[in-house]
Amino acid sequence: MTKTRASLLTAAAISAVPLALIAGFAWAGGWVGAPRLGGSTVVDAIEFNAGRHEGYRRAHAKGVCITGYFTASGKAAPLSRARLFATGRYPVIGRFSTGGGNPFATDGRNVFHALALQLTGPDSQIWRMAMDHVPIFPVATPQAFAALQRASRVDPATGKPDPAAMKAYLAVHPETRAYQDYIAAAPLPDSFANGTYFSINAFRLIDQTGTSRVVRWAFEPEASFGALDKAALARLPQDFLFDDLSERLARGPLRWRMIVTLAAPEDATDDATVPWPAGRRTVEAGTLTLTAAQPEERGACRDITFDPTILPDGVALSDDPLLAARSAAYAASFRRRAVETPGPSAVGKKLTQGGG
Amino acid sequence: MLPDRFALAIRLLHWTTAALIIAMLFIGVAMVSTAGPAYSALLALHRPLGIAILLLACIRLAIRFGTRAPPLPGDLPRAQARVARASHILLYLAMIGLPLIGWAMLSAGSYPVRLGAGLVLPPILPPGALAFGLLRELHALAAFALFALILGHLTAALVHGFVRRDGVLATMGFGRNAALEPPVDETGESLEEAEDEAPTGEAETPPPA
């Protein structure tokens, strides 16, 4: 009797060990407890908004590959020990894209024009950037991003988002209202070539002594600005921006100056919805030269993610929560599309024909 | 004469890798579950930890081949002894395979395998989205399989230690192994006294190796 009870106790104690591990594992993985927002939750929200387009990037689905080089001026080298800032010329691959999760959307939309880059330093360390032509972002957190995707889904019946859902969202997200006001008023570049592309998030540059400084950066175009007529967007050809890009590149390289802006102590480093005031110290780190574009089937950009947290030594993350969220969401998007058959390039048919 | 415990280096490596692997499995699932700031922090931890486990497992395997392992109790049913052996082979395979799959997966996905400031491992596979996608799924599957294997291993070790009390658990411990003394002889057959001391429970399998 006693013996049976003792062995029952032993059995219970022994079972408790793996059971405790299983419980801890389930908690760590987010399968129990409060619902957790992960990269796949963010991608689910995008798919809810834009539909599921297999074989394509879930965000910025429509794009084209580009190649060129970055010429560092050396002026940013005192701010960062990244070898990419030392005077020299370093190879670049990248991607131009338009915002949204639909690869077959027309270019005539008042959305992000985006430039993604991968710079490779002399030490082979790489730096990936994913930039937009607007200096501020509509949301500050991944929770808000997912909520905005859900609220702004276009109702096929009306061609517009559900006004009630949008109103409920905006009531708790005034930062998105500020962004909407900005993008409604700001001129929309009539070319990928004449847009200024912003880092969106703050980052830190770390110098030789280990001192870290919070920065944002922008790539300012050499090409003169021209704006699209927002009233006539619906009449633009489907691939207007991408066609324009290939025509311009056929005439010669396109250039941008990389301007690094240093934060003042009072500037928000963790909130991409808030612009930094003008007049901050800036450093011209170098020049980006793009020489050619390739459709995604042939270019080097399709099978990588432009995860902005992939940084060389000397550049580090800030406390902006969007950075980890972008990294997690891009990884989740890549995980999905990697096992799907890649869709044919949604743009660049002209490039394929012309460039063989 | 066979030893009554694993070599000291094996025992030290066993407990070090045990802690690292459990931490690694928890970090892995936690990382994938969140898009919060912890994602980047855990990811930055996941890569160097994985490579550390790979190195330690390789060192341990080399030492394991170069040293003698303590015997399983002579009264252990042959089927259980086989399961024990198979599970240990699978554990070694997972310890070495999981980090390699992770490294190959990141290589195929064109992700740099960054271990820390200025330390980036070279790719071990050419870039390819499909290879990335398949290895990504395999990495997760293998991780769950390893977790299940560890649960079985741990439970079996506790049964050996506290139900059978046959000295198997102590082969990985740091104290005297009373249950396996006097040890079995060269042929692997138990000496009579050891036979008498060994309790005869119906316990599940393996010694922790």
Interface residues (C-beta under 8 A of the other chain):
Chain A: S7 T10 A11 A13 I14 S15 V17 P18 L21 I22 G24 F25 A28 G29 G30 R36 L37 G38 G39 S40 T41 V42 D123 S124 Q125 I126 P142 R302 D303 I304 T305 D307 T309 I310 D313 L317 D319 P321 L323 A324 A325 S327 A328 A329 F334 R335 R337 A338 V339 E340 P342
Chain B: I22 L25 F26 I27 V29 A30 V32 S33 T34 A35 G36 P37 A38 Y39 S40 A41 L43 G109 S110 Y111 P112 R114 A117 G118 V120 P127 G128 A129 L130 F132 G133 L134 R136 E137 F147 I150 L151 L154 T155 L158 V159 F162 V163
